[in-house]
Amino acid sequence: MPIPNQAVVKPIIDEIRDEIVAAIHEAWDDWMASDYVAVWRCKRSRANFVWEQIIDRAHAALLSLDNVHFIEATETMKFLIHDQVLFRFKKADDAGRTANVATQMAMAFHDHDQDLFGLPEVQRVEVVYKLNKLETAIADICVVARDGDAVTWEYSLLDAGDVVAPLPMPEPEPARPAAKIVKLKVVSDERKKRDK
């Protein structure tokens, strides 16, 4: 199977775009409202919590749709739409890359020459969420296609109004303002006349 084709994937994912976006936003809200935010120390724990909530919410929202099928595999769940697009939910960095443990299954997902789950003709992509710099909110939700380690294309599922704007950062003030460092030499009028 060749690298996923964005022109094929986008209209199919767009059919359930609202459910996908809602599942991710609500899962993040669950995390922020939980008692674990200030207690759990590992980002992996947070990612696992959010992933579980996303899967639970997406499964509930998509369960009644005839065109969506669920594929449960070793500690993961994938969603198949119209028997054409297979996706999984992940957290990604700014470049759209996910941090998977390099298992055979994780590597095979991005190797489009390999047949997974007996579905050789499907387009395999990831639906990812990206956090803001402070990791306090979701900055974007994207569909990402990869070929091995390389991101071949991605697009946002959020409208411009849905994207969280970065927080304005104050400009740092110098430790010693220039006025305190530079001293201007004051020359008296009499000395100016004398030096002429």
C-alpha positions in Angstrom: 0.0 0.0 0.0 1.4 3.4 -0.8 1.8 6.3 1.6 -1.7 7.5 2.7 -3.3 9.9 0.3 -4.6 13.1 2.0 -7.2 13.6 -0.7 -8.7 10.2 0.2 -8.3 10.5 4.0 -9.6 14.0 4.6 -13.2 13.7 3.4 -13.6 10.4 5.3 -12.2 11.7 8.5 -14.2 14.9 8.1 -17.4 12.8 8.4 -16.6 12.2 12.1 -14.4 15.3 12.7 -16.7 16.8 15.4 -16.8 13.5 17.4 -13.0 13.2 17.2 -12.4 16.8 18.3 -15.0 16.5 21.1 -13.5 13.3 22.4 -10.0 14.8 22.6 -11.1 18.1 24.2 -13.3 16.3 26.7 -10.6 13.8 27.6 -8.2 16.7 28.2 -10.8 18.4 30.4 -11.2 15.2 32.3 -7.4 15.3 33.0 -7.4 18.9 34.1 -10.4 18.3 36.4 -8.8 15.2 37.9 -7.0 15.0 41.2 -3.9 13.7 39.5 -2.7 16.8 37.8 -0.6 18.0 40.7 0.2 14.5 41.9 1.4 12.3 39.0 5.0 13.1 38.1 5.4 11.4 34.8 4.2 12.7 31.5 3.6 9.1 30.4 1.0 8.7 33.2 -0.8 11.8 31.9 -0.7 10.6 28.3 -2.1 7.2 29.4 -4.9 8.8 31.3 -5.8 11.1 28.4 -5.6 8.3 25.9 -8.0 6.1 28.0 -10.4 9.0 28.2 -10.2 9.7 24.5 -10.8 6.0 23.6 -13.8 5.8 26.0 -15.4 9.0 24.6 -14.7 8.2 21.0 -16.0 4.7 21.3 -19.2 5.9 22.9 -19.6 8.7 20.3 -18.9 6.4 17.3 -20.5 3.1 18.4 -23.8 3.7 16.7 -22.3 4.6 13.3 -22.4 1.8 10.7 -19.4 3.1 8.8 -17.0 2.9 11.8 -15.5 -0.3 13.1 -13.3 -0.8 16.2 -10.1 -2.9 16.1 -8.8 -3.8 19.5 -5.2 -5.1 19.5 -2.4 -5.5 22.0 -3.1 -2.6 24.4 -4.4 -0.3 21.7 -7.5 0.5 19.8 -7.8 1.6 16.2 -10.8 2.9 14.3 -11.7 1.9 10.7 -13.9 4.2 8.7 -15.7 3.1 5.5 -13.2 0.2 5.4 -10.7 2.7 3.9 -9.1 4.8 6.7 -7.6 3.2 9.8 -6.5 5.6 12.5 -5.3 5.6 16.1 -5.2 8.4 18.7 -1.8 9.6 20.0 -0.1 12.6 21.6 2.4 14.3 19.3 5.2 16.9 19.4 5.0 20.1 17.5 6.3 18.3 14.3 3.5 15.8 14.5 5.7 12.9 15.6 4.5 10.5 18.3 6.7 8.9 20.9 6.0 5.1 20.5 8.0 2.4 22.1 9.6 0.8 19.1 7.7 -2.5 19.1 7.2 -4.4 15.9 3.5 -3.3 15.8 4.4 0.4 16.3 7.0 0.3 13.5 4.7 -1.7 11.2 1.9 0.9 11.6 4.1 3.4 9.7 5.5 0.9 7.2 2.9 0.9 4.5 4.4 -2.1 2.7 3.2 -4.3 5.7 -0.3 -5.6 5.9 -1.8 -5.0 9.3 -4.9 -6.8 10.6 -5.6 -8.3 7.2 -6.4 -4.9 5.8 -3.9 -4.3 3.0 -5.8 -1.6 1.2 -6.5 0.9 4.1 -4.9 4.3 4.6 -3.2 4.3 8.0 -2.9 7.6 9.8 -2.8 9.0 13.3 -5.1 11.5 14.9 -2.9 13.4 17.3 -3.2 16.2 19.8 -0.5 18.7 20.5 -0.1 20.7 23.7 0.9 24.3 24.1 4.4 25.1 25.3 3.4 25.0 29.0 1.4 21.8 28.5 -1.7 23.4 30.0 -4.0 23.2 27.0 -4.5 21.5 23.7 -2.9 23.7 21.0 -4.0 21.6 18.0 -5.6 18.4 16.8 -4.2 17.0 13.6 -4.4 14.1 11.2 -0.8 12.9 10.5 0.5 10.5 7.8 4.0 9.0 8.3 6.3 6.9 6.3 8.6 5.3 8.8 10.0 8.1 10.9 9.1 10.9 8.5 5.9 12.9 8.6 4.8 13.0 5.0 1.8 15.3 5.6 -0.6 16.6 8.2 -3.6 18.9 8.6 -5.5 20.4 11.5 -9.0 19.3 12.5 -9.5 22.6 14.3 -11.0 25.7 12.8 -8.9 28.8 13.3 -11.2 29.8 16.1 -10.7 26.5 17.9 -6.9 26.8 18.1 -5.6 27.9 21.4 -3.4 31.0 20.9 -0.1 30.9 22.7 0.2 32.9 25.9 1.9 36.2 25.4 5.4 36.1 27.0 6.7 39.2 28.7 9.9 40.7 27.3 12.7 40.2 29.7 14.2 43.3 31.2 17.9 43.6 31.3 19.6 43.0 34.6 21.1 46.5 34.4 19.3 49.1 32.3 21.6 50.9 29.9 21.1 54.3 31.6 22.9 52.8 34.7 25.7 51.4 32.7 26.5 54.3 30.3 27.4 57.6 31.8 27.3 60.6 29.5 30.1 63.0 30.0 28.9 66.5 30.7 31.2 69.3 29.4 30.8 72.7 30.8 30.2 75.7 28.5 33.5 77.3 29.6 35.5 74.2 28.7 33.8 74.0 25.2 34.9 77.6 24.6 38.4 76.8 25.8 38.8 73.7 23.6 37.9 75.7 20.4 
